[in-house]
Amino acid sequence: MDPADICMYFPVMKDHDFPATVIPMSGPKTPIGNMEFGGRLQGTTGTGFAQFRVYGMYALVFLLRGGGRYRDRRGIDRRLTAGDLLVVFPEHPHQYGPEDGDEWDEVFLAFEGAAFEGWRASGLDSVNPVWPMPEPACWALRFFDILRMPHNSLAESTAVAAAIHQLIADALARRPAAREDWLQNACQLLSGGADAPDLPTIAAAVGMSHERFRKVFKSATGESPSTFRRRRRLAQAALMLHRSDLKLDMIAHSLGFCDGFHLSKAFKAEYGQSPAAVRSNEIKEKDVNTTRAS
């Protein structure tokens, strides 16, 4: 698309030209999370569909032009068109982008931090990662405005993170009622740690017998409640390994595993490497970065 056409997506964007590029935006770390990078991509292929990718951080992807598809390893498959918002979760293997015959322009924000985890209990969930946004021009402008924000000082970096939190809150408030309340409530309850209720109690909380709950949950999500819970707990374990120095047994007990051995076995089955290997690789990466900086 001709860059001279400033109205390339929506007429109201005539004064908001933005280069097609990826922008590093990692500033000082804040208690409410951090923007890492973002940008506008034209004619991008997305992740492609050859294999699934684990991103390791959150991302909000807003489709400006064209169409394509989002898939993840659990069987979720969604068609995307211009004006759709896609939420990428740090732990879920996924793929997205234009299919054969499609084109795709996007603007995206990539961010991380424990504070963003709190949105999972307030409606942000991987079972419903795509939805259309009303007034797409306004949403595109909000993405571009965040990408223009300064981020060099702690105050500036905090303002960027706060703007992303507000964007998530407003996007959830405008999400269509695409799913029943029982499923959202069930996902929230299943995402708890060691003190979360057991499956029969969760079934009763959403007004079903245990057997019916197992069937309708799998029909709606593509996996059983116990598998969903295990994946969520392993994802939380992965985040805790990256963000804390807690011993494996302590992480295991906080997430409802018997001990570190059982957590390590489940973790390796899910991610292909042990928790110890994850931490070892992270230490090596830090050492390399330190060496390069010195």
C-alpha positions as CSV (number, residue, x, y, z in Angstrom):
1,M,0.0,0.0,0.0
2,D,1.3,3.4,-0.9
3,P,2.7,5.2,2.2
4,A,1.6,8.5,0.7
5,D,-1.9,7.4,1.2
6,I,-2.2,8.6,4.8
7,C,-5.8,7.5,5.0
8,M,-4.6,3.9,4.3
9,Y,-6.8,2.3,6.9
10,F,-9.4,4.8,8.2
11,P,-10.0,8.5,7.1
12,V,-9.5,9.8,10.7
13,M,-5.9,8.6,10.6
14,K,-4.9,11.2,8.0
15,D,-2.9,13.0,10.7
16,H,-1.4,9.9,12.3
17,D,1.1,8.5,9.8
18,F,3.3,5.9,11.4
19,P,6.3,4.1,9.9
20,A,6.0,0.4,9.2
21,T,8.6,-0.9,11.7
22,V,9.2,-2.6,15.0
23,I,10.1,-0.2,17.9
24,P,12.0,-1.3,21.0
25,M,10.3,0.2,24.0
26,S,11.8,-1.5,27.0
27,G,12.3,1.2,29.7
28,P,13.0,1.0,33.4
29,K,11.1,-1.9,35.1
30,T,7.9,-0.9,36.9
31,P,5.7,-2.6,39.5
32,I,2.8,-2.7,37.0
33,G,4.6,-4.3,34.1
34,N,6.5,-3.2,31.1
35,M,6.1,-2.6,27.4
36,E,8.9,-4.4,25.5
37,F,8.3,-3.5,21.9
38,G,5.6,-2.9,19.3
39,G,5.0,-1.4,15.9
40,R,3.1,-1.5,12.6
41,L,3.7,-4.3,10.2
42,Q,2.6,-4.1,6.5
43,G,2.1,-7.2,4.5
44,T,3.4,-9.4,7.3
45,T,3.1,-13.2,7.3
46,G,2.5,-13.3,11.0
47,T,4.0,-16.4,12.6
48,G,3.2,-18.6,9.7
49,F,1.6,-22.0,10.0
50,A,4.6,-24.3,9.8
51,Q,4.8,-24.7,13.6
52,F,3.5,-23.4,16.8
53,R,5.3,-20.6,18.7
54,V,5.5,-19.8,22.4
55,Y,5.9,-16.0,22.7
56,G,6.9,-15.7,26.3
57,M,5.1,-12.5,26.8
58,Y,1.7,-10.9,26.2
59,A,0.8,-9.2,23.0
60,L,-2.2,-7.2,21.7
61,V,-2.5,-7.5,17.9
62,F,-4.9,-5.2,16.1
63,L,-5.7,-6.1,12.5
64,L,-5.7,-3.0,10.3
65,R,-6.2,-4.5,6.9
66,G,-6.8,-7.9,5.4
67,G,-7.7,-11.2,7.1
68,G,-6.3,-14.4,8.3
69,R,-6.5,-17.0,11.1
70,Y,-5.4,-17.7,14.6
71,R,-4.8,-21.2,15.9
72,D,-3.3,-22.7,19.0
73,R,-2.2,-26.2,20.0
74,R,-5.3,-26.8,22.1
75,G,-7.5,-26.7,19.0
76,I,-8.8,-23.1,19.1
77,D,-9.2,-21.8,15.6
78,R,-10.5,-18.3,14.8
79,R,-10.9,-16.3,11.6
80,L,-9.6,-12.7,11.8
81,T,-10.6,-9.7,9.8
82,A,-9.8,-6.0,9.8
83,G,-10.9,-4.4,13.1
84,D,-10.3,-7.6,15.2
85,L,-8.3,-7.7,18.3
86,L,-6.1,-10.7,19.1
87,V,-4.7,-11.4,22.5
88,V,-1.5,-13.5,22.6
89,F,-0.8,-15.2,25.9
90,P,2.8,-15.9,27.0
91,E,2.6,-19.6,27.6
92,H,0.3,-20.9,24.8
93,P,1.8,-22.4,21.7
94,H,0.1,-20.6,18.8
95,Q,0.2,-19.5,15.2
96,Y,-1.5,-16.7,13.3
97,G,-1.3,-14.7,10.1
98,P,-2.8,-14.4,6.6
99,E,-3.7,-17.6,4.8
100,D,-3.2,-18.3,1.1
101,G,-4.8,-15.4,-0.8
102,D,-5.0,-13.1,2.2
103,E,-3.1,-10.0,3.1
104,W,-2.4,-8.7,6.6
105,D,-1.4,-5.3,8.1
106,E,-1.3,-5.1,11.9
107,V,-0.3,-2.8,14.8
108,F,0.8,-4.6,17.9
109,L,2.1,-4.1,21.5
110,A,4.2,-6.7,23.3
111,F,4.5,-6.5,27.1
112,E,5.2,-8.5,30.2
113,G,4.9,-8.3,34.0
114,A,3.2,-10.1,36.9
115,A,0.6,-7.2,37.1
116,F,-0.9,-8.2,33.8
117,E,-1.6,-11.7,35.1
118,G,-4.4,-10.1,37.2
119,W,-6.5,-9.6,34.1
120,R,-7.0,-13.3,33.8
121,A,-9.3,-13.2,36.8
122,S,-11.2,-10.3,35.2
123,G,-12.1,-11.7,31.8
124,L,-8.9,-12.0,29.9
125,D,-8.6,-15.7,28.9
126,S,-7.1,-17.7,26.2
127,V,-10.3,-19.5,25.4
128,N,-11.6,-16.3,23.8
129,P,-8.5,-14.7,22.3
130,V,-10.1,-12.8,19.3
131,W,-13.0,-10.4,19.1
132,P,-14.1,-7.5,16.9
133,M,-13.7,-3.9,18.2
134,P,-16.3,-1.2,17.6
135,E,-15.0,2.0,16.0
136,P,-11.8,0.4,14.8
137,A,-10.3,3.7,13.7
138,C,-10.3,4.9,17.4
139,W,-8.6,1.7,18.5
140,A,-5.9,1.9,15.9
141,L,-5.2,5.4,17.0
142,R,-4.9,4.3,20.6
143,F,-2.3,1.7,19.6
144,F,-0.3,4.3,17.7
145,D,-0.5,6.8,20.6
146,I,1.0,4.2,23.0
147,L,3.8,3.5,20.5
148,R,4.6,7.2,20.4
149,M,4.9,7.6,24.2
150,P,8.3,8.2,25.7
151,H,9.7,5.4,27.9
152,N,13.1,6.4,29.1
153,S,12.5,7.3,32.7
154,L,10.7,5.3,35.4
155,A,7.7,7.7,35.3
156,E,7.5,7.4,31.5
157,S,7.8,3.6,31.5
158,T,5.0,3.5,34.2
159,A,2.8,5.7,32.1
160,V,3.2,3.3,29.1
161,A,2.3,0.3,31.2
162,A,-0.7,2.1,32.7
163,A,-1.9,2.9,29.2
164,I,-1.7,-0.8,28.3
165,H,-3.7,-1.7,31.4
166,Q,-6.4,0.9,30.4
167,L,-6.4,-0.5,26.9
168,I,-7.1,-4.0,28.2
169,A,-9.8,-2.8,30.5
170,D,-11.6,-0.9,27.7
171,A,-11.2,-3.7,25.3
172,L,-12.7,-6.2,27.7
173,A,-15.6,-3.8,28.4
174,R,-16.4,-3.8,24.6
175,R,-16.0,-7.5,24.0
176,P,-19.2,-9.1,22.7
177,A,-20.9,-11.6,24.9
178,A,-19.6,-14.5,22.8
179,R,-19.5,-17.0,25.6
180,E,-21.7,-17.9,28.5
181,D,-20.9,-16.7,32.0
182,W,-20.5,-20.2,33.4
183,L,-17.5,-20.9,31.2
184,Q,-15.7,-17.6,32.2
185,N,-16.4,-18.4,35.8
186,A,-15.2,-21.9,35.5
187,C,-11.9,-20.8,33.8
188,Q,-11.3,-18.3,36.6
189,L,-11.8,-20.9,39.3
190,L,-9.7,-23.5,37.4
191,S,-6.8,-20.9,37.2
192,G,-6.3,-20.8,41.0
193,G,-3.4,-22.3,42.9
194,A,-3.3,-24.9,45.6
195,D,-6.2,-23.3,47.5
196,A,-8.5,-23.4,44.5
197,P,-11.7,-25.6,44.8
198,D,-11.7,-29.1,43.4
199,L,-13.5,-30.0,40.2
200,P,-16.8,-31.2,41.8
201,T,-17.0,-27.9,43.7
202,I,-16.4,-25.9,40.6
203,A,-19.1,-27.8,38.8
204,A,-21.5,-27.1,41.5
205,A,-20.5,-23.4,41.5
206,V,-21.5,-23.1,37.8
207,G,-24.8,-25.1,38.4
208,M,-23.8,-28.5,36.9
209,S,-23.1,-32.0,38.0
210,H,-19.5,-33.0,37.8
211,E,-20.0,-35.3,34.8
212,R,-22.0,-32.8,32.8
213,F,-19.4,-30.1,33.6
214,R,-16.6,-32.2,32.2
215,K,-18.5,-32.9,29.0
216,V,-19.7,-29.3,28.3
217,F,-16.3,-27.8,29.3
218,K,-14.5,-30.1,26.8
219,S,-17.0,-29.3,24.1
220,A,-16.5,-25.6,24.6
221,T,-12.7,-25.5,25.0
222,G,-11.4,-28.6,23.3
223,E,-9.8,-29.9,26.6
224,S,-11.0,-31.4,29.9
225,P,-11.2,-29.2,33.0
226,S,-8.3,-31.1,34.6
227,T,-6.1,-30.6,31.5
228,F,-7.0,-26.9,31.4
229,R,-6.1,-26.6,35.1
230,R,-2.8,-28.5,34.6
231,R,-1.8,-26.3,31.7
232,R,-2.7,-23.1,33.7
233,R,-0.6,-24.3,36.7
234,L,2.3,-25.2,34.5
235,A,2.1,-21.8,32.8
236,Q,2.2,-20.2,36.2
237,A,5.1,-22.3,37.2
238,A,7.0,-21.2,34.1
239,L,6.4,-17.5,35.0
240,M,7.5,-18.1,38.6
241,L,10.7,-19.8,37.4
242,H,11.5,-16.7,35.3
243,R,10.4,-14.1,37.9
244,S,11.5,-15.5,41.2
245,D,14.2,-17.5,43.0
246,L,11.7,-19.7,44.8
247,K,12.8,-23.3,45.3
248,L,10.9,-25.8,43.1
249,D,9.2,-27.5,46.0
250,M,7.8,-24.1,47.1
251,I,6.5,-23.4,43.6
252,A,5.0,-26.9,43.5
253,H,3.1,-26.6,46.8
254,S,1.8,-23.1,45.9
255,L,0.3,-24.5,42.7
256,G,-1.2,-27.7,44.0
257,F,1.5,-30.2,43.0
258,C,2.6,-32.9,45.5
259,D,6.2,-31.8,45.4
260,G,9.0,-30.6,43.1
261,F,9.5,-34.0,41.5
262,H,5.9,-34.2,40.3
263,L,6.0,-30.6,39.1
264,S,9.3,-31.2,37.2
265,K,7.9,-34.3,35.5
266,A,4.7,-32.6,34.4
267,F,6.7,-29.5,33.3
268,K,9.1,-31.5,31.1
269,A,6.2,-33.4,29.5
270,E,4.5,-30.0,28.6
271,Y,7.5,-27.9,27.6
272,G,10.1,-30.4,26.6
273,Q,12.6,-29.3,29.3
274,S,12.9,-29.5,33.0
275,P,12.4,-26.5,35.3
276,A,16.2,-26.7,36.2
277,A,17.1,-26.4,32.5
278,V,14.8,-23.4,32.1
279,R,16.6,-21.6,35.0
280,S,20.0,-22.7,33.8
281,N,19.3,-21.4,30.3
282,E,18.1,-18.1,31.8
283,I,21.3,-17.7,33.9
284,K,23.4,-18.4,30.8
285,E,21.5,-15.9,28.8
286,K,22.0,-13.3,31.5
287,D,25.7,-14.1,31.6
288,V,26.0,-13.6,27.9
289,N,24.2,-10.3,28.0
290,T,26.4,-9.1,30.9
291,T,29.5,-10.1,28.9
292,R,28.3,-8.2,25.9
293,A,27.5,-5.1,27.9
294,S,30.9,-5.1,29.6
